[in-house]
Amino acid sequence: MAAGTERVAERIRRAGRPFSGVSPERLAPEIAAIDLERPLHDHAAALDELERVYLRDAVYFHHPRYLAHLNCPVVIPALLGEAVLSAVNSSLDTWDQSAGGTLIERRLIEWTAGRIGFGPAADGVFTSGGTQSNLHALLLAREEAHAIAGAVSSRLRVITSEAGHFSVRKAANLLGLGPDAVVTVETDADRRMRPEALARELDRCRRAGLVVMAVVATAGTTDFGSIDPLPEIAALCESAGVWLHVDAAYGCGLLVSRRRRHLLDGIERADSVTVDFHKSFFQPVSSSAVLVRDGAVLRHAAHHADYLNPLRMAERGIPNQVDKSLQTTRRFDALKLWLTLRVMGPDAVGELFDEVVDRAAASYALVAADPRFEVVTRSPLSTLVFRYLPPEGPGRKLADDANLYAREALAASGEAVVAGTTVDGRHYLKFTLLNPETTLDDVAHVLDLLAGHAQRYVDDLAPLADHSEVTHVHP
Ligand SMILES: Cc1ncc(COP(=O)(O)O)c(C=O)c1O
């Protein structure tokens, strides 16, 4: 264990770039060539092999020029928690497989609910991630809609904004709702749900005899970090008697921010909330939770099995978390957050998050003032969506492919990793800043690299662009 730890620590310390740029074609044969029927019987040899098939080419989120997805570098107390929880291997489905682990998870749910501003009836459970948390919340909302409105599945609707996460659609599918179940409403220029569009949609559904089983507001959209206007949305949901779910998978870091907690005002009026500690609390994957304002609704996911959690246990008050969870055997992920809070405390985590939000604001100013780029909107969190805009002339029409090319060329070089997305049908580049060690110089350097790749693409192809359709060329 010590040798393995040292090896990984050394890798992370020495990583000169976030990625080696390896392609699946180059790596796949190395992994395929390993004979799983012939063990090495030696930890050091297995680690040497691992170096070759994984560690050498892994993507290192700790590197300051990893700017791509919603992945964070992890804090050391959480890493310690990860080692302890795997070693003890508690399973949090029942008290008799976890003992104190169950109580620690419950304390953290209580703590998170307190940060949200929920009252004493609140409850929740740790999950594997935001996708599961959203599914769980929507399952509860569906059951409430069935119970209250007696609605049939084909008439149920879920309203979210056009910037909402795709897991909402996936959840609706899994819940057996029809293909038209998820309705998206427009966002404003800052990519926040328009309350008037929501009001219109609620009204349209009501007049059409449809039952809106949930509105999903997003506190931190994946691309823009935008936070839907929670108080206005909560008011509309309250007057329509509709379940409000807030997907704060990304924005939950604000719960511990001393400077920006107000951005989540209104979240306490939600019926359910998704928080992903593995996005903005600097926790290793997985660490997420779903919280509900009224813990009684969790009964909708309960099943009592004779061998595991018979009803008589619940009646005796034995704390079996499986009574609330979609999973059975379940990791003690809560331990990572526990050790983080016990060693560092919430303010320190909030400061780390505030730092990346500050850096994103400074990066926005940098890009907005740079004529090589155009930027979509200023994120209240830590993303930046922008694109390289070739100078006026024949190269302009290559903008889409030039941005696609720049992202791929940069990843292949391994110098930095950035993400991409589309906005109004156009290809954009995206930074997600979650590493407090990323400096503004890192950001400026990556912008130069991207502009260099994109411009090279344009220079090579612009002479052809006047005459023919130019297709995307891979680096
Ligand atoms: C807003 C939002 N919700 C939900 C999710 C899904 O979370 P997970 O990847 O943990 O399943 C994401 C992931 O990026 C997200 O950005």
Ligand as a Chemical Component Dictionary entry (heavy atoms), coordinates in Angstrom:
data_LIG
# 
_chem_comp.id                   LIG 
_chem_comp.type                 NON-POLYMER 
_chem_comp.pdbx_formal_charge   0 
_chem_comp.three_letter_code    LIG 
# 
loop_
_chem_comp_atom.comp_id 
_chem_comp_atom.atom_id 
_chem_comp_atom.alt_atom_id 
_chem_comp_atom.type_symbol 
_chem_comp_atom.charge 
_chem_comp_atom.model_Cartn_x 
_chem_comp_atom.model_Cartn_y 
_chem_comp_atom.model_Cartn_z 
_chem_comp_atom.pdbx_ordinal 
LIG C1 C1 C 0 -26.084 19.999 -13.482 1  
LIG C2 C2 C 0 -25.709 18.555 -13.443 2  
LIG N1 N1 N 0 -26.572 17.663 -12.936 3  
LIG C3 C3 C 0 -26.291 16.352 -12.878 4  
LIG C4 C4 C 0 -25.095 15.857 -13.341 5  
LIG C5 C5 C 0 -24.820 14.382 -13.284 6  
LIG O1 O1 O 0 -23.930 14.123 -12.255 7  
LIG P1 P1 P 0 -23.072 12.783 -12.193 8  
LIG O2 O2 O 0 -22.087 12.898 -13.321 9  
LIG O3 O3 O 0 -22.446 12.836 -10.847 10 
LIG O4 O4 O 0 -23.997 11.636 -12.367 11 
LIG C6 C6 C 0 -24.160 16.747 -13.883 12 
LIG C7 C7 C 0 -22.877 16.238 -14.389 13 
LIG O5 O5 O 0 -22.091 16.943 -14.936 14 
LIG C8 C8 C 0 -24.471 18.116 -13.924 15 
LIG O6 O6 O 0 -23.611 19.007 -14.438 16 
# 
loop_
_chem_comp_bond.comp_id 
_chem_comp_bond.atom_id_1 
_chem_comp_bond.atom_id_2 
_chem_comp_bond.value_order 
_chem_comp_bond.pdbx_ordinal 
LIG C1 C2 SING 1  
LIG C2 N1 SING 2  
LIG C2 C8 DOUB 3  
LIG N1 C3 DOUB 4  
LIG C3 C4 SING 5  
LIG C4 C5 SING 6  
LIG C4 C6 DOUB 7  
LIG C5 O1 SING 8  
LIG O1 P1 SING 9  
LIG P1 O2 DOUB 10 
LIG P1 O3 SING 11 
LIG P1 O4 SING 12 
LIG C6 C7 SING 13 
LIG C6 C8 SING 14 
LIG C7 O5 DOUB 15 
LIG C8 O6 SING 16 
# 
